[in-house]
């Protein structure tokens, strides 16, 4: 009995408050990562990417792929923090701190901006609509092999009309053909995403800066909490020996 009481007294070296704060916060990140990952997979499914591997060209520029990457990374970070805190696993807590320091700020910021403001940017391609010439599916030469989207752009490039109830997914067909008779600027966005993003950042510089500072502060706080909990665990283990 004395040895059991002594063991229970020694466990107070680990802060329960710190442990469950890390656990609770990372449960939220865990679910957030799962939601972002699900949205990315859903977007890929909507574009029929899984059944059409030719769409994987320039995959790094695909917002759905970016969401999948961000969701996966966030899910892993949340998992290491959540399980590491709950099980008092110093290895997982160390991984959590490293992942948080290297990846969370950049990936979450990029994911949030792409997901929330993708329609606000009003852009097409990286530098402009002609960037889709680099895609084997939308390249004008792909018309020779029967691609209906040859010399076109994805429907995400199209300008939405307020009166449209159902979005026309074929609105970008043929718009880059020399014989196209309509004013392209009235149908699709003729501005690249880099230029559109620069203009958006200039207009919302204060909001972006404030969000970045708050995110960085939360990130540093999480790293400090994880390191403090690790120190408590090591101190507790030293008592056992």
C-alpha positions in Angstrom: 0.0 0.0 0.0 2.7 2.6 0.8 4.3 2.0 -2.6 0.9 2.6 -4.4 0.4 5.8 -2.5 3.9 7.0 -3.4 3.3 6.2 -7.0 0.1 8.2 -7.1 1.8 11.2 -5.5 4.6 11.0 -8.1 2.2 11.2 -11.0 1.4 14.8 -10.0 4.6 15.8 -11.8 2.6 15.7 -15.1 0.2 18.6 -15.4 -3.3 17.2 -16.1 -4.4 20.7 -17.3 -1.6 20.9 -19.8 -2.1 17.4 -20.9 -5.8 17.7 -21.6 -5.5 21.2 -23.2 -3.2 19.7 -25.8 -5.5 16.7 -26.2 -8.6 18.8 -26.6 -7.1 21.2 -29.1 -5.7 18.5 -31.2 -9.0 16.6 -31.3 -10.3 19.6 -33.1 -7.3 19.6 -35.5 -7.8 15.9 -36.1 -11.4 16.4 -37.2 -10.5 19.6 -39.1 -7.9 17.6 -41.1 -10.5 14.9 -41.8 -13.0 17.4 -43.0 -10.5 19.1 -45.3 -9.3 15.7 -46.6 -12.9 14.8 -47.3 -13.6 18.0 -49.2 -10.5 17.4 -51.3 -11.5 13.8 -52.2 -15.0 15.0 -52.9 -13.7 17.7 -55.3 -11.6 15.1 -57.1 -14.6 12.8 -57.4 -16.7 15.6 -58.8 -14.1 16.2 -61.5 -13.9 12.5 -62.2 -10.2 12.5 -61.6 -10.0 9.0 -60.2 -11.4 7.6 -63.4 -9.5 9.9 -65.8 -5.8 9.7 -65.0 -5.0 12.2 -67.8 -6.3 14.9 -65.5 -3.3 14.3 -63.2 -1.2 16.5 -65.4 0.0 19.5 -63.5 -1.5 18.0 -60.3 0.4 20.4 -58.1 -1.8 23.2 -59.4 -5.0 21.4 -58.6 -6.8 23.0 -55.6 -8.4 19.6 -54.8 -5.0 17.9 -54.6 -3.7 20.8 -52.3 -6.7 20.3 -50.0 -6.0 16.5 -49.9 -2.4 17.2 -48.9 -3.3 19.9 -46.3 -6.0 17.6 -44.9 -3.7 14.7 -44.6 -0.9 16.7 -42.9 -3.3 18.3 -40.5 -4.9 14.9 -39.7 -1.4 13.5 -38.9 -0.4 16.5 -36.8 -3.7 16.3 -34.8 -3.2 12.6 -34.4 0.4 12.9 -33.0 -0.6 15.7 -30.6 -3.8 14.1 -29.4 -2.5 10.6 -28.9 0.9 11.8 -27.7 -0.7 13.9 -25.0 -3.3 11.3 -23.9 -0.8 8.5 -23.8 2.0 10.7 -22.5 4.2 9.5 -25.4 7.3 11.8 -25.6 8.2 10.5 -29.1 4.8 11.5 -30.5 4.9 14.8 -28.7 8.3 15.5 -30.3 6.9 14.7 -33.7 3.9 16.9 -33.0 6.2 19.9 -32.2 8.4 19.3 -35.2 5.4 18.9 -37.6 3.7 22.0 -36.1 6.8 24.1 -36.5 7.6 23.0 -40.1 4.2 22.4 -41.7 1.1 23.7 -39.9 1.4 27.4 -40.5 2.2 27.2 -44.2 -0.1 24.3 -45.1 -3.1 25.5 -43.1 -2.8 29.1 -44.4 -2.6 27.9 -48.0 -5.5 25.5 -47.5 -7.8 28.1 -45.9 -7.0 30.7 -48.6 -7.6 28.3 -51.5 -10.8 26.9 -50.0 -12.4 30.1 -48.6 -11.3 32.6 -51.2 -11.1 30.5 -54.4 -14.1 32.2 -55.9 -13.0 35.7 -54.8 -9.8 35.5 -56.8 -11.7 35.3 -60.0 -8.8 33.9 -62.0 -8.0 31.2 -64.6 -4.6 29.5 -64.8 -1.5 30.6 -62.9 -0.6 33.5 -65.2 -3.6 33.3 -67.5 -6.0 31.0 -69.5 -3.3 30.0 -71.9 -1.6 28.1 -69.1 -4.0 25.3 -69.8 -2.0 24.6 -73.0 0.3 22.8 -70.7 -2.4 20.4 -69.7 -2.7 17.4 -72.0 -6.4 17.3 -71.6 -7.1 21.0 -72.5 -4.3 21.5 -75.0 -5.5 22.4 -78.4 -3.6 19.5 -80.0 -5.7 17.1 -78.0 -8.6 17.7 -80.3 -6.9 15.3 -82.8 -7.4 12.4 -80.3 -11.1 13.3 -79.7 -10.8 15.4 -76.5 -14.0 17.6 -76.3 -12.2 20.0 -73.9 -9.4 20.7 -76.4 -8.6 24.5 -76.6 -10.9 25.1 -73.7 -10.6 25.8 -70.0 -12.2 24.2 -66.9 -15.6 25.5 -65.8 -13.9 26.9 -62.7 -12.6 29.6 -65.1 -16.0 30.7 -66.2 -17.7 33.9 -64.9 -20.9 33.1 -63.0 -24.1 34.7 -64.1 -26.5 35.7 -61.3 -29.5 34.3 -63.2 -28.0 30.8 -63.6 -29.7 28.3 -61.3 -27.5 25.4 -62.5 -23.9 26.0 -63.3 -22.9 25.2 -66.9 -19.9 22.9 -66.7 -19.3 23.2 -70.5 -19.0 26.9 -70.5 -15.2 26.8 -71.1 -15.4 24.6 -74.2 -13.6 26.0 -77.3 -13.0 29.5 -75.8 -9.3 29.5 -76.8 -9.9 28.5 -80.4 -8.9 31.3 -82.9 -12.3 31.0 -84.5 -14.2 31.6 -81.2 -16.7 34.4 -82.0 -17.6 35.7 -78.5 -15.7 38.1 -76.3 -13.7 35.8 -74.1 -13.3 38.3 -71.3 -17.1 38.3 -70.8 -17.3 34.5 -70.5 -14.1 33.5 -68.6 -11.7 35.2 -66.3 -8.7 36.4 -68.3 -6.5 37.1 -65.3 -4.1 34.6 -63.9 -4.3 33.5 -60.2 -0.9 35.0 -59.4 -1.9 38.5 -60.4 -5.4 38.0 -58.8 -3.8 36.8 -55.6 -1.4 39.8 -55.5 -4.3 42.2 -55.9 -6.4 40.4 -53.2 -3.4 40.5 -50.8 -3.0 44.2 -51.4 -6.7 44.8 -50.6 -6.7 42.6 -47.5 -3.2 43.1 -46.2 -4.3 44.0 -42.6 -6.5 40.9 -42.4 -3.8 38.6 -43.8 -1.2 40.1 -41.4 -3.4 39.7 -38.4 -4.4 36.2 -39.3 -0.7 35.3 -39.8 0.3 36.7 -36.4 -2.5 34.9 -34.6 -1.7 31.6 -36.3 2.0 32.0 -35.6 1.2 32.8 -31.9 -1.0 29.7 -31.6 1.6 27.6 -33.3 4.4 28.7 -31.0 2.1 28.2 -28.0 1.4 24.6 -29.1 5.1 23.9 -29.5 5.8 25.3 -26.0 3.0 23.3 -24.5 4.2 20.1 -26.1 7.7 20.7 -24.9 6.6 21.5 -21.4 4.5 18.3 -21.3 7.5 16.3 -22.5 9.7 17.9 -19.8 7.0 16.9 -17.1 6.9 13.3 -18.4 10.7 13.0 -18.4 10.8 14.4 -14.8 8.2 11.9 -13.8 10.1 9.0 -15.4 13.3 10.2 -13.6 11.5 9.8 -10.3 10.5 6.2 -11.1 14.2 5.4 -11.7 
